[in-house]
Amino acid sequence: MSHLEPPIASPPPPGAQPPGPAPGPGPSGPTPSHIP
């Protein structure tokens, strides 16, 4: 592991996506939550 790369346990750099579910296809995806 290079010393230039931060450890995996370190928080993600600014601009990185926060921990959680990956971005889905959107409202048109196979998950119509707000769609009647």
matplotlib code that plots the C-alpha trace (Angstrom):
import matplotlib.pyplot as plt

x = [0.0, 1.5, 1.9, 0.3, -3.0, -5.1, -6.2, -9.5, -10.8, -10.2, -13.3, -13.8, -12.3, -14.6, -16.8, -17.0, -20.5, -21.5, -21.9, -25.2, -27.1, -25.7, -27.5, -30.3, -31.6, -34.0, -37.8, -38.0, -36.2, -37.8, -38.6, -41.7, -42.0, -43.8, -45.5, -49.1]
y = [0.0, 3.4, 6.1, 8.5, 6.6, 7.1, 4.0, 2.4, 3.2, 7.0, 9.1, 9.7, 12.9, 15.9, 15.4, 11.6, 10.0, 9.4, 5.8, 4.2, 2.7, 3.3, 5.8, 3.9, 4.4, 7.0, 7.4, 5.5, 2.5, -0.7, 0.8, 3.0, 4.2, 7.5, 6.3, 5.1]
z = [0.0, -1.0, 1.6, -0.9, -0.7, 2.4, 4.4, 3.5, 7.0, 6.4, 5.5, 1.7, 0.2, -0.4, -3.4, -2.9, -2.6, 1.0, 2.3, 1.4, -1.5, -5.0, -7.2, -9.0, -12.6, -11.3, -11.1, -14.4, -12.8, -11.7, -8.3, -8.7, -5.1, -5.7, -8.9, -8.4]

ax = plt.figure().add_subplot(projection="3d")
ax.plot(x, y, z, "-o")
ax.set_aspect("equal")
plt.show()
